[in-house]
């Protein structure tokens, strides 16, 4: 499975945690802003991969930590496959493996708050692949679906 595919799955897993941690109401769900899970929080995410990269089911354990990088204290979502580092406001700075940056984004990847069912938006970023120092444009399209 390539890095982009794993990243897309990791985005989906973390996004579920972000929205699920916002609570539910009888009307359409709405997440007003980002709030990181408490330091030390752990959870397990089930992932099922299909398609051209093969079929597999995986259970990944995550832990919410904090890591200093480039002079900033960042929120860390740690798993055996890597660590997403995010700013305190939830914007994703990069994907790290064994303490080293694999991919970073400028500007950081971010949600447009509040999140409501049916909302869509797009954003452009510069993505740096640190192993090769390759910089490339990354265009993201986001949408919020009801489950």
Buried (B, 14 or more C-beta within 10 A) or exposed (E): BEBEEBBEBBBEBBBEBBBEBBEEEEEEBBBEEBEBBEEEBEBEBEBEBEEEEEEEEEEBEBBBBEBEBEEEEBBBBBBEBBBBBBBEBBBBBBBBBEEEBBBBBEEBBBBEBEBEEEBEEEBEBEBBBBEEEEEEEBEBEBEBEEE
